[in-house]
Amino acid sequence: MWVIALSAMLMCWGCSTPSRLGSNADKPYLWEPLPHHPELAWHRHHPDSATVYVRLPAHEPLHLREDIGAPFRFSLELELLVAATEWPTGNQESRPNSMLHRFRWEDAANPDRRELVGRFTFPLSTGRYRIIHTIRDLHRGSDVTGVTAFDGWGEKAPERCLAFELTTGEPAWNRSLPDGGRCGLLVPPDMKDLLWKHTAMPPVDSFPSAPFLDRIPKALSFPKDKAAPQRPIPVSEAPLDVFFPAGNWTGWSWLSWENTPGIHRWSYGDEPSSILVAARRRHFPVMRDLDQMIRATRYIATRQEYKTMRNARDPKKALDEFWLSFASGPEVARGLIATYYGRVREANVHFTSLKEGWCTDRGMVHMVFGHADRVRRDFQGETWVYGEEGDVNALIFRFSRNDNGDDFNRYDLERYPGFRSPWEAMVSSWRRGKVRNR
């Protein structure tokens, strides 16, 4: 009931602003058409407060000036609706009140600045929370909204630590850090004497089976920990070439690791909880690597076409010829490519966990069928409806939430033999170049 109430509040708020881009309750996975594309990193910096870091491309907010002699400026607003889902006593009468926080974020234009990065702190008592966050461009009159589950319950909640990149001090945006460099984990003072263990899982190279094939996916697990236990190093003893995120880190300590591609996990003692950080390509969630772009065609390519592209002496030429074979000309092919890999990026943004979003069940369906006409969410999972709800011809996919340990964002498709016909029809539409960018 509490989630339903929050959803209703979010939809009611949508009527009070000029535009609610990105907050469509029926199509929550829109990404391409958004006016700006923020990334967030959440952290419980103190027992009674939390911090959110926000980053977005500097060119996306609309820059205006008050008069001809004034500088161009952007004007943003961050809005946080914080509602408790669990609290220490469990007594309904003692439930913390919902809190609404607004932060103004504005500055003059700077042509040398590629990104805008802000840090905002707000009060937060002990508990677990659902946070609806809205970033509003006040000049454009448009919003981008998302929802975050924030665990501030226990003294050793993962949100109390903060992963970051050593050379830049940037936090782990959307739980990810660029691969190939050195990264760190900030540890609060009361956890500095714990023994920590580090394990890593290499990138998962597997595809989900088609919706009509009832195959049990292989469970993902970290390899057995062979690393020696480590103790954190005080921040005050860090070398000069290590940069920390903005904030007061007096008394804090840090751990470091080589950020090889894959998923990295830090755990302490015998605690069941752990901290996960993904090592992704620097341009993630966009797909630019030629090998990855070829792999992503697996849902619509025949086995022979896929094998030919993977083994080609000139993979780029082979990939171009693959897309041109579907289209009546280069312009149509470019449209198909933009639609397909745009959906890859959306899948990576919304469905990524231990596996990249495009190679999950939800990612597969999203890439082939596009945005559902309606998405219904509940505690057990999600239902995607293509067509008019209640129509006998509507196509309905049900994804069951699978809380399988560290795989925090896993939803498994309930497969059904009757999906074969619509699946093959949609793949055929792609291969005839007749896919609508829905």
Number of C-alpha atoms within 10 A of each C-alpha: 6 11 14 11 10 18 14 13 12 17 15 10 11 17 10 9 11 12 15 20 19 23 21 17 16 16 15 17 22 19 19 14 9 16 18 23 16 19 16 19 21 24 21 24 19 14 15 12 15 20 18 15 20 19 17 17 15 19 16 16 22 18 19 16 13 9 8 7 7 10 14 16 18 21 18 22 16 20 18 20 19 26 22 22 17 19 18 13 10 11 9 9 7 10 16 17 9 13 14 14 13 15 14 12 19 16 13 14 16 12 8 7 10 11 12 17 16 15 16 15 17 17 14 20 17 18 20 20 22 20 21 19 20 20 22 26 23 18 14 17 14 20 24 22 20 15 14 13 14 21 20 25 18 14 12 16 15 21 20 22 21 23 29 27 24 20 14 13 16 20 26 25 20 15 21 22 26 21 19 14 15 17 28 24 23 23 25 21 14 12 18 19 13 15 15 20 18 20 16 23 19 14 16 13 9 11 17 20 18 20 21 17 14 13 11 9 11 8 7 14 13 13 10 9 11 9 11 9 14 15 16 21 17 18 18 12 9 13 8 6 9 15 16 23 19 12 9 9 17 11 13 19 25 23 20 18 13 13 22 20 19 19 24 22 16 17 19 19 11 8 8 8 15 17 20 22 25 28 27 21 18 12 10 16 20 17 18 12 11 12 14 10 15 19 18 21 19 16 19 19 19 11 10 9 15 21 14 15 23 16 10 13 10 10 16 15 11 19 22 15 13 20 21 20 15 18 19 11 12 13 11 16 20 15 15 23 15 13 18 20 19 19 27 25 20 23 27 22 21 19 21 24 20 24 22 23 23 28 26 26 22 24 25 24 22 20 24 19 20 20 22 21 15 19 20 14 15 11 8 12 16 19 17 23 20 18 15 12 14 8 9 8 10 12 15 15 19 18 19 16 17 14 12 13 11 17 17 14 17 23 21 18 24 13 19 13 11 11 16 14 10 14 18 13 11 16 17 15 16 21 19 13 20 14 19 12 14 10
